[in-house]
Amino acid sequence: MNIGTWTNKAAFAAALLLVTAGTSAWADGEPTDVAAELKALKARIAELEAKENTNWLSEERTAQIRGIVEEVLADVKKRNQSNTPDFGYNNGFYIQSPDGNYKLQVNGLLQFRYVYSRSEVRNRDAFGSNVPPSGDASAFGFRRARLYFSGNVFDPNLIYMISGDFGGSSSNSGNFQILDTYLGYNFTPALKIKGGAMKIPFTYAELYSSGLMAPEAATTAIPFDAVRTLGLSLYGDIIKDKLNYEVQINDGSKSNSLGRPADASGALDNRYGFYGRMEWAGNGNMKELRTESDFKGSKDFIWMLGVAAGYEEQNSQSNAFPRPQTSLALLGLSSNTSPGFVASQTVNGSLFRATTDFHAKYRGLSFGATGYMQYLNDELPAGATTDSFRNLFGKSSIGQAGYVLQAGYMVIPQKLELIGRFGQLMTFGLPNRMEEYTLGVNYFLYGSNAKIQLGLTYIPNEAAFSDSGANTIQNTQDLIMQAQFHLEF
């Protein structure tokens, strides 16, 4: 209650008592000590005012104390938060310091599959005594079983990545293998640097292999895939989520075995590779186009164009310091003396290669087209007039080209997708050509992160290579069925 209001009411009550008392006394005809009664009444009013003031001051003190307590609790909470690590899940499990200077993120990729394949030889008589094997085979296995550890230390811009594969892919024969493992620094969003074992910035299928529509990349693309290397990259976003680039100097294609040069001695070589790639999202953004399926059903037509080129220097000669470099091999070359294709050729020379790819999505429909080209100039050992390459092909230079076309459609939005793919591989000036046909179904359990994939591939004439993990045999007619559970987190 307001003190002023209470005082007015008390004064009114006092006046009313005085009037009543005076009237009552004169009415009875007896004199009354009005001054004494008035004095007593004022004393009572003062007592009531003091009591009211005391209550009001107590309420004010209570409010002040409550405010102080709330401030203290808020400060304690803030101090606790500033010393408590942040953790949770955001495109991976993570834990980081409150200031963001230290962070560890853990991601994983599991692909467990069943594969059945049937291989038969066409035109057996043409192969003479070198007829490839025929038959069928089937097996369960992990195509990929990977862990990725990434983040930053000391500063949000000082980054690292450590990853490895426990899966039984054709590249590691089921043994643990170090994959992308590097450190780097982000100067600006447009200028970043990293060095170590990493993917070569060349083919779309290799860079975004976990987001492919089919269980496996097209075999016709394998001869052009530089895969991983040891090297140094400069990269960044020229326009965020729209235009990016990466340029890399490295030890050449597929040269990250054991995290050092290819031979067991760990010796150096004097051959370099130079690669560069740019991607432009003309509509949409990069993140939407790094997976091939249109899971979300894009309302607008979105698309991305990628271009890349690479050059690998001449190999060291056998008598040069310190050793020859043997990681450069060409696959799927047509033969000019037999009905099929020749085995993998480890070559010495300068390699030029280029690729371009286009990917688009619209209302559940996705489309991709990729073209490849590479050209090798053979180099003779010192003092030699010929080598095995020239003896086999009858010339010092050879080129290859290939392409892959594919499409997918979400027949049940965010659940069921049908896919189709076609590819060709050819050698310039030589007769044999490889074709590949794939049909498939994807059933999405939790977006693109968890899905079941079925793929059926028919290859009338396998060119690229013989590989037990991929269930292909060179120079055979192959029918391959793959059923895969894909989990990515």
N, C-alpha and C positions, 0 to 999 in steps of 0.2 A: 504494500500500500504506500502511496506517496505521502511523505511527512506533512507537506503543506495541506493536503486534503484532510488528513487525520486531524491536524491542529484546528482547522476551520470547524470540523465536526465537534471537536472537544469544546471549543469556545461556545458554539451554539448550544451544546448540552449544558455547559456551565451557566450560560445566561438563562436557559430554560429552568434549571434548578433554582437559580436565584429568584426568578420571578415566582416560581411555585412556592418556594420556601417563604418568601415575603408575604405572599398572598395568604398562605396557610396560617402564618403567625398572626396577621392582623385579623384574619377571619375569626380566630379563636379568642381574640381580645386580649392576648397576652404579648408583652414586648419580647423581641427576639434580637440576639446579638448577631446582626447581619455581617459585621466586619469579621467576626470570628469564623463564621461559616464560609465566607468568601475566601479567607486565608487558607482554611483547610482544603477548600475546593481547588485552589491554585496549586497547592502542594501535590494533590493527587494528579492534576494535569501534568505537572512537571515530571512526576514519577512515570506516568504513562509515556510521555515523550522520550524520556531517557531509555526506557525499555524498547520502544520502537526503533530509536537510533541504533541501539545495540544490535537488534535483529538485522537491520539494514546493513550495518557494517559487517556482520557475520556472513551474509549472503555475498557481499562484495569480495570478502577475503576468500570465500569458497570458490568463486569464479576465477579469482586470480591464481589460487593454488591449482585449480583444475587446468588452467592454461599453461602454467609452468610444467606440470606433470606431462601434459600432451607434447610440449616442446621437447622435453627430455626424452620421452619415448620415441619421438620421431627422429631425434638425433642418434639415439642408440640403434634404431632400425637402419638408418642410413649408414652408420659406421659398420654395422654387421654386413650389410649388403656390399659395401666397398671391399670387404675382406673375404667374401664368399665367392668361389668360382661359379661361373654360369655353365650349365650343362643341359643337354636335352637332345632333340632330334630336329634337324633342318637339312634335308637332302643328305643325311648322314648323321651318325651319332657324334656328338662333339662335347668337349669341355674346354673352357677358356678362362683366363684370368679376367677380373673385373675391368681392367684397363685395356683389354684386347691385345696386349703385347705377346701373349702366349696362347696358342690354340692347337688342339689336336682333334682331327676329324677322322672317323673310321668309316669306310665304305666297303662293301663286298659285292661280289658277282659270282653266282653259281649257275651253271648250265649242266644239268644232268640229262642224258639222252640215251635213247635206244636207236641203234642204226641197223638196218638190213640192206645189203647190197647184192646185186647180181651182175657179174661181168662175163661177157662173151666176146670171142674174137670173130671179127668179120673178115672174110677173104683169107682164110688160113693159109692157103697155098702160096699167096704172095709173100708171106713172111719166111718161107723156107724152114730152116731149123731154129729160127728165133721167134717161135710163136709165143705170145704172152699167155700167162695162165688164165684159165676160166674157172668159174664156180660161183658159189654164193657164200656169204658170211654174215654174222650178226653178233651184236654185243651190246651190253650196257656200259656206260662210262661217263666220266666228267669231261666235258669239252673245255670248260673253264671252272676253276675254283680259286678265286682271287681275293686278296685283301689289299686295301689301299689305306695308307696312313699319310695324312697331309695336314698342313696348317702353317703356322708361323711361330718364330721365336724372337725374343728381344724387341721386336717391332712388328706391327702388322704387315709391313712391306717385305720383310725377310722371310721368304716362303720355302717350304720343302715338300717333297713327296717321296714315300717309300712304298713300293708295292711288289707283290710276288704272286706266282701262280702255282698251285698245288695240283692242278688238273692234268689230265692225260692228253694234252693236245699233241699234234704232230710235231710241234717245234721243241717240246721238252721231254717227250717220251715218258711222261708220268712223273718226272722228277721235279722238285721245287726249283723254280727259276725266277731270278730277279727280273722284274719288268721295268716300269717307269720309276726311276729313282734319281732324283735330281734336287738341286737347291737353286734358289733364284732371288731376285730383288725386283720389286715394282717401283720404278722411279716415278712414273705417271701412268694413268690408264692407257696411254698410247705408246709407252716405252717400258717394256719389261724384259728381263734377261733371265735365262735359266741354263744350267749346264749339268750334264750327267747322262744317264741312260734314258732315252725317251723315244717316242714315235717320231718318224720322219714326216714332216708336213707335206704329204703328197696326196694319197687317195682318200676320198670321203669314207669308203667302206672300212678302211683301217682306223681312221681317226675316231669314227663313231660306231665301232663294231658291235657294241652292246645295244644299239638302237636299230638294228637291221630288221626288216620284215621277215626274212627267211631265217631258218636256223643257222645257215652258214652263208658266207659270202660267195659270190659267183666264182666258179673255178676259172672262167675265162679272164678274171681280173688278177689272178694270182701271179702271173709272170711279171706284172707291172708294180707289184706291191713291195715297196722298199722296207716296210715293217719298222724295225727299231734300229737304233745306233747309239754310239757314244758321241756327244757333240755339244755344241753351244748354240742357243737360239736367242734371237731378238724377236719380240712379238708384242701385240697390243691391239687395242680397239681405236681405230681412227675415228669412227662414229660408233658410240656405244650401242651394242646389240644390232648394228646395221652393217658395219664395214670393219673387217679385221685383217690382220696379216701375220705371217711368221716367216722369217728367213733363218736358215740354219747352216752352219758348217759342221761337218761330221766325218766319221771314219768310213763312210760308205754304207751301202745296203746291208742289213742283217748282220751288223758287226758288233752287237752288244753281248755276244755270248760270254758267259762267265764274268761279265762286267769288265772285260779287257779284250785286247786283240785276240783274233781267232785261235792262234796256236797256243799250246800249253805253256810255252816259255814266257808268254806275256810280252814278247818283243814288240817294238814299235814298227810302223811301216811309214812310207812316205807317199801315201795316196789319200786324197781328200774327196769328200762329196759336198756339193753345194745345192741346197734346195730352198724353194720359196713357194708359199701359197697365200692366196687372198680369197676371202669370201665376202659376198655382198648379198644381204637380204633386201631385195628390192621392195618387198612388201612383207609385213610381219617382222619377226625378230629371230635372231640366231637360235635361241633356246627352243623355239617351236619347230625348227627345221633340222635339229640334230638327232631326231628320231624319224624314221621313214614313215611310220604309220600315222594317219590322222586320227588319233584316238579321241581328241576333244571335239572333232567335227568343226573345223574352222569355218566361220560364217563368211569370211572374206577370202578371196583368192590370194594366198601367200606363196612366196617363192624365194629361192636362194640360188645364186650362181657361184661356183667355185672354180678357180684356175690355179694350176701349179706346174712347176717345171723343176728339173733336176739335172745336174751334171756331175759325173764321177770321173775323176782323173784316171789316167793310165795306171795299171798295176805296176808295182815294183818288178824289176826283172830278177830272174833266178840268181844272177851273179851280182846283184846290186846290194848295197847296204840298206837295211840289215837282213831283209828276207822278202820273199814275194807275198803279196796280199791275196788271199784266196777266198774272200767272202762274196765276190761278184760272180753270180751264176745266172745264166739265162735258161728259162723253162719254156716248154711248148713250142719249140722251133720245128717247122716243117722240114722233112727230109726231101732231098732231090734225087735220092737213089733207092728209096724204099716206099712202101705203101702208107706209112704212117709218120710218126714224129720221133725225133731223136731224144735221147736221154738228156738230163740236165747238163749244161755245158759251163764248166768253170773257165772263165775267159780272162784274157789280159788285153786291156784296151780302154778307150774312152767311151763312156756311155752318156747319151743324151736321152732324156725322157720328158714327156709332158702329159697332162691330163686336164680335162674340163668336165664339170658335172653340173647338172641342173636338177633341182628338187622342188616340187610344188605340192600344195594341199588345198582342198576346197570341199567343205561339207562332207567329210568322211572319205573322199577320194584322194589318193596320194599317187604321185607319179615321180619317177626318177629316170634320168638318162645320163650315162657316163661314157666318155670316150678316152682311149689310151693310145699312146704311141711311144716307142723307144727305138733307138738306133745305136748300134755298136760299131766302132772302128777298131778292128783288131790290130794289135801292136806285136811285132815279131821280137823274140828274145834277141839280145845283142849277138850279132854275127850270123843269125839264122836266116835262111831264105824261105822257110815255110814253117808251119806248125800244125797241130792237130785240127784247129779250127778251119784253116784254109784247106787242109786236106779233105775235111768233111763237107764243106760247103762250096769249095772251089772259088771263093772270093774273100776279100779282106773286110768287107762291111756287110752288115745284115740289119734289117729292120723288122719290127713287129707292130701290129695294131690290133685293137680290140674294142668292143663296146658292150654295154649292158643296158637293157631297157626293162623297166619293171613298173607295176601298178598294183595298187591295193584298194579295197573298198570295204568300209564298215557296213555290212549288211544288217547288223544289229548294233546300233550306236553304243560305243564304249564297251562292247562285249565280244562281237564276232566279226572277224575280218577275213576276206578272201584275197589271195595274192597270186600274181603271175609274173614270171621273169623269163627273159630270153637274152642270150649273149652269143657272141662270136669272137674267135681268135684266129688271126691269120699272120703268115710270114710273107713279107714283100718278095715277089718274084718266085715264090715256091708254091706248089700246087695244093697241099693239104690244108684244110680249114676245119676248125673245131666249132661245134654248135652245142648249146646247152639250153634245156627247157626245164622250168621249175613251176610247179603249182603248189599252193599251200593254204593252210588255215591257221589263224591265230585266235585263241580264246583268252580274253583278258580277265584276270582275277582281281588285280588291283592296279589299274592303269597299266602303263608300260613297264612298271617295276616287277610285276608278277604276272606271267602269262604261260600258256601251254601252246607250243608251236608244232605244227605238222608240216613236213615238206616232202615232196616227191620230185626227184630230179632225173631226167633222162639225158644221157650224153651219147650220141651215136658214135662218136670217135674221140675218146679222151686224149687230149694233147699235152696238158700241162705237166703232169707228173704222176708217179705211182706213190701212193701214200696209204698206209694201213689205217691211220687215224681218220682220214677223210674218205676212206673206202673207195678209192679210185685206183685204177690200173691203167697205165699208159697203153695206148693203141688197142683199147677194148671198147665194146659197147656196154655202158654202165647204166644200171637202174638202181637208184639209191633212195631209200625211205628213211626219214629222220623224224623221231618224236622227242621233243625236248621240253623240259620244265625250266623256265628262265626266272631267276629271282635276283633282283638288284636292289641294293639299299645303300 
